[in-house]
Amino acid sequence: MNIRRQWVLGLLLSLSCGYVQAEGADTIKSWFEDFEGTLYLGVGKGFHNTLVPGLDQEHDINQGLLFVVTGDLRWGNFFIETPIHRSGAYVYSATIGYRFYQQQEHSWDLIASNYNVWIPDNKPSTASPQLDGLTIRNGDSVHALRYQYQYQQHAIGVEAGVDLIDHRGFIGRVSYSYLLPWRNLDLYLNAALTFEAAKVVNYYYGVHPDEVRPDRPLYRPGAGLKTHLGVTAIYPLAENWQLDGSVGLNLFSSSYLDSPLVTRSHEQVAIVMVRYVF
């Protein structure tokens, strides 16, 4: 190959590589441009009395400071959200989903979320005396269909799904939230009603034959209902800083309260947090 042909071939190869790199850079840039939403980094203090004393979420929230990353992020029709202000979910819970229908105030989503966090994997016998000798109850991952209606300050949600890994039970939830602005303060008034099938309640609150002991009889509960009532306040401190405060009350039907594992009649939740908004 003579020098001229080598020079022409080298020039074509350089141009093609440059084109591929530029095209790849443009593709990555377009991916990032499709991302939208808000990310929060928060530090605060919480209090949570769980229905069964000593569970993991109670220990994590009550001991020390909370460092939490929350937000609502979207990429096309995919999204990740942490709706602690709207539904009274646990501070660490998150929902991953795909929105396949959006028409003005109405939307339909396919989501994956956790509704129950229970005995920690690494310390099932030390969380609380009445939990000694129980098998591990893993946190669930419910795949659900969700409908949402949002109009002005009102937000209504209906979701129903099944856990496919652990208890394999059905869970349905109806929630309502009302945004009440007052001066610089945003107040969210929240209520939710959750139905859990017998498989779910039995998995978390039942006592199985191999777990029976003199002070812990066999228990096989049926389906149950949970009710959440809560209030959240958000106050802006500066351009990128805000103060959050939430209080909530969780009530349970007899399927939960009659369990030998339960020593409380309800749950109380309170969280105060300072968050930086990115």
C-alpha positions in Angstrom: 0.0 0.0 0.0 1.5 3.4 -1.0 1.7 6.4 1.2 -1.2 8.2 -0.4 -3.6 5.2 0.1 -2.4 4.8 3.7 -3.1 8.5 4.4 -6.6 8.4 2.8 -7.4 5.2 4.8 -6.2 6.8 8.0 -8.3 9.9 7.4 -11.4 7.9 6.7 -10.8 5.7 9.9 -10.3 8.9 12.0 -13.5 10.5 10.7 -15.6 7.3 11.2 -14.3 6.9 14.8 -15.0 10.6 15.5 -18.5 10.2 14.2 -19.1 7.1 16.3 -17.8 8.9 19.5 -19.9 12.0 18.7 -23.0 9.9 18.1 -22.4 8.0 21.4 -22.0 11.3 23.3 -25.2 12.7 21.8 -27.1 9.5 22.8 -25.8 9.7 26.4 -26.6 13.4 26.5 -30.2 12.7 25.2 -30.6 10.1 27.9 -29.7 12.5 30.7 -32.0 15.2 29.1 -34.9 12.8 29.5 -34.4 12.6 33.2 -36.5 15.0 35.3 -37.7 15.3 38.9 -36.4 16.3 42.3 -33.9 14.7 44.6 -33.7 15.3 48.4 -31.0 14.6 50.9 -32.3 14.7 54.4 -31.1 14.4 58.0 -33.5 14.3 61.0 -35.0 12.4 63.9 -37.8 9.9 64.0 -40.0 8.0 66.4 -41.9 4.8 65.5 -43.8 2.4 67.8 -44.4 -0.7 65.8 -47.3 -3.1 66.5 -44.7 -5.7 67.5 -42.0 -4.1 69.6 -38.4 -4.4 68.5 -38.9 -4.7 64.7 -36.2 -3.4 62.4 -37.9 -0.2 61.3 -38.6 0.7 64.9 -34.9 0.3 65.8 -33.6 2.1 62.8 -35.9 5.1 63.2 -35.7 5.5 67.0 -32.0 5.1 67.4 -29.7 8.0 66.3 -30.2 10.3 63.4 -31.9 9.5 60.1 -30.0 10.1 56.9 -32.4 9.6 54.0 -32.2 10.1 50.2 -35.7 10.7 48.8 -37.1 12.1 45.6 -39.4 11.8 42.6 -37.4 10.9 39.4 -38.7 10.2 35.9 -37.1 8.9 32.7 -39.7 8.8 30.0 -42.5 6.7 31.4 -40.4 5.1 34.1 -40.3 6.6 37.6 -39.0 6.2 41.1 -40.8 7.9 44.0 -40.8 8.0 47.7 -44.3 9.1 48.6 -43.9 9.6 52.4 -45.9 12.8 52.4 -48.8 11.5 50.5 -49.4 7.9 51.8 -47.7 7.7 55.2 -45.4 5.0 53.9 -42.2 4.0 55.8 -39.4 6.5 55.6 -37.2 4.0 53.7 -39.9 2.8 51.3 -39.8 3.5 47.5 -41.9 2.8 44.5 -40.6 1.9 41.1 -43.0 2.0 38.2 -44.0 2.5 34.6 -46.8 4.9 33.6 -48.6 3.5 30.6 -51.6 5.9 30.6 -51.8 9.6 31.4 -54.8 11.8 30.5 -55.1 15.1 32.3 -55.8 14.3 36.0 -56.0 10.5 35.4 -53.1 8.0 35.3 -52.5 4.3 35.3 -49.2 2.7 36.5 -47.5 -0.7 36.9 -45.6 -0.5 40.2 -43.3 -2.5 42.5 -43.3 -1.4 46.2 -42.9 -2.8 49.6 -45.8 -2.7 52.1 -44.3 -4.7 55.0 -40.9 -4.6 56.7 -40.5 -7.1 59.4 -38.0 -9.4 61.2 -34.5 -8.4 60.0 -32.6 -11.2 58.3 -29.6 -11.1 60.6 -31.2 -10.9 64.0 -34.6 -12.7 64.2 -34.1 -13.9 67.7 -32.7 -10.7 69.3 -35.2 -8.1 68.0 -37.6 -8.7 70.9 -38.2 -11.6 73.4 -41.6 -12.6 71.8 -39.8 -13.0 68.5 -37.3 -15.5 69.8 -37.3 -18.7 67.8 -39.4 -17.3 64.9 -38.4 -18.0 61.3 -37.4 -14.9 59.3 -40.2 -12.9 57.7 -38.8 -11.0 54.7 -40.0 -7.6 53.6 -42.3 -8.0 50.7 -42.1 -6.7 47.1 -45.6 -6.2 45.7 -46.2 -5.9 42.0 -49.3 -3.9 41.5 -51.6 -2.0 39.2 -52.3 1.6 40.4 -54.8 4.2 39.4 -54.3 7.9 40.5 -56.6 10.9 40.2 -55.2 14.3 41.0 -57.2 17.5 40.8 -56.0 20.8 42.4 -55.2 19.9 46.0 -56.8 16.5 45.9 -55.0 13.2 45.2 -56.7 9.8 45.2 -55.0 6.5 44.7 -56.2 2.9 44.2 -53.7 0.1 43.9 -53.8 -3.7 44.0 -51.2 -6.3 43.6 -49.5 -9.6 44.7 -46.1 -10.4 46.3 -44.5 -13.0 44.0 -41.5 -14.1 46.3 -42.4 -14.5 50.0 -46.0 -14.5 51.2 -47.5 -14.5 47.7 -50.6 -12.8 49.1 -52.9 -10.1 47.7 -52.7 -6.5 49.0 -55.0 -3.6 48.0 -54.9 0.0 49.1 -57.1 3.1 48.7 -55.5 6.4 49.7 -56.5 10.1 49.8 -54.4 13.2 50.4 -55.4 16.9 50.6 -52.9 19.7 50.2 -53.7 22.6 52.4 -51.4 25.7 51.7 -51.2 28.2 54.5 -48.8 31.1 54.1 -45.4 29.5 53.4 -46.5 26.2 54.9 -47.8 23.2 52.9 -49.9 20.8 54.9 -50.8 17.3 53.6 -53.8 15.6 55.3 -53.5 11.9 54.5 -55.7 8.8 54.9 -55.2 5.3 53.6 -57.1 2.0 54.0 -55.1 -1.2 53.2 -56.5 -4.7 52.8 -54.2 -7.7 53.2 -55.2 -11.2 52.4 -55.0 -14.1 54.9 -51.7 -15.2 53.3 -50.1 -11.8 54.1 -51.4 -11.5 57.7 -50.5 -15.1 58.5 -47.0 -14.7 57.1 -46.2 -11.8 59.3 -48.4 -12.2 62.4 -49.2 -15.9 62.5 -47.5 -18.5 64.7 -46.6 -21.6 62.7 -46.5 -25.1 64.3 -42.7 -25.2 64.6 -42.8 -21.8 66.4 -45.2 -22.8 69.1 -44.0 -22.7 72.8 -45.9 -22.4 76.1 -46.3 -18.7 76.0 -46.8 -18.5 72.2 -49.8 -20.6 70.9 -50.5 -21.6 67.4 -52.2 -18.7 65.5 -53.5 -18.6 61.9 -55.2 -15.3 61.2 -57.5 -14.4 58.4 -57.5 -11.3 56.2 -57.1 -7.9 57.8 -57.4 -4.1 57.4 -55.0 -1.4 58.2 -56.0 2.3 58.5 -53.5 5.2 58.3 -54.2 8.8 59.4 -51.4 11.3 59.1 -50.4 15.0 58.7 -47.3 16.3 57.0 -46.0 19.9 57.1 -43.4 21.3 54.7 -41.8 24.7 55.4 -39.1 26.3 53.1 -36.1 27.5 55.0 -34.1 28.9 52.1 -33.8 28.5 48.4 -32.7 24.8 48.5 -33.6 23.9 52.1 -36.8 22.9 53.7 -38.1 21.6 57.0 -40.4 18.6 57.1 -42.5 17.3 60.0 -44.9 14.3 59.9 -47.1 12.5 62.4 -49.2 9.5 61.8 -51.4 6.9 63.5 -51.8 3.3 62.2 -54.8 1.3 63.3 -55.3 -2.5 62.8 -58.2 -5.0 62.7 -58.5 -7.9 65.1 -56.6 -10.3 62.7 -53.4 -8.4 63.6 -54.2 -7.5 67.3 -55.1 -11.0 68.3 -51.7 -12.3 67.3 -49.5 -13.6 70.2 -46.7 -11.6 68.8 -48.5 -8.3 69.2 -48.4 -6.3 72.5 -49.6 -2.9 71.3 -53.0 -1.7 70.0 -51.8 0.7 67.3 -48.7 2.3 65.8 -47.4 5.9 66.2 -45.1 7.5 63.7 -43.3 11.0 63.9 -40.5 12.4 61.8 -38.8 15.8 61.7 -36.2 16.3 59.0 -34.2 19.1 57.3 -33.8 18.4 53.6 -31.6 19.8 50.8 -33.3 20.0 47.4 -31.2 19.3 44.4 
